[in-house]
Amino acid sequence: KRYGILKVIEAVKNLPSLFDLYICGDGDAKEQVIEYANNYQNIHYLGMLPNDDVIILQQSADLLVNSMPNFGRHTELSFPSKLMEYMVQGRPVMCHRVPGIPYEYDDYLMYFNDESVEGITKSLIEFSNMSFEQKKRIGEANRRFIIENKNQFFQAYRIYNFIFNE
């Protein structure tokens, strides 16, 4: 619940002609997620899946969503690593603008208009109005950014420079 999944479900449930939402994993909202999945045809709960299956699902998605809202100190001090996992799949990624996301990601991520259900809904509708080519370009840019700028060699170089050139 803390990570915002219920707001995303609320936004998507009334957009059945635009979106099917697939949710994987476990958490404190599991029972509510199952209830939504039982009551709305465009909400699907898949439970815990092997990582290989999750990657296949991510690669087939039109949009990958990280629902984590800004909830204080935690989001100020931590980077949501799921974003990199999503971006490397070559898909558009939508999330909340939380303080832990460095500004260098702003050219690649799509941010919800605000943290309300209405703001999330509006952002999803805006995404649905984009052309296939726009979505493809965004996904390709995401993948390229991660592969070129966040690989182990580049990160090791940054650590080396931090230690020896400060």
Secondary structure, 3 states (H helix, E strand, C coil): CCCCHHHHHHHHHCCCCCCCEEEECCCCCHHHHHHHHHHCCCEEEEECCCHHHHHHHHHHCCCEEECCCCCCHHHHHCCCCHHHHHHCCCCCEEECCCCCCCHHHCCCCEECCCCCHHHHHHHHHHHHCCCHHHHHHHHHHHHHHHHHHCCHHHHHHHHHHHHHCC
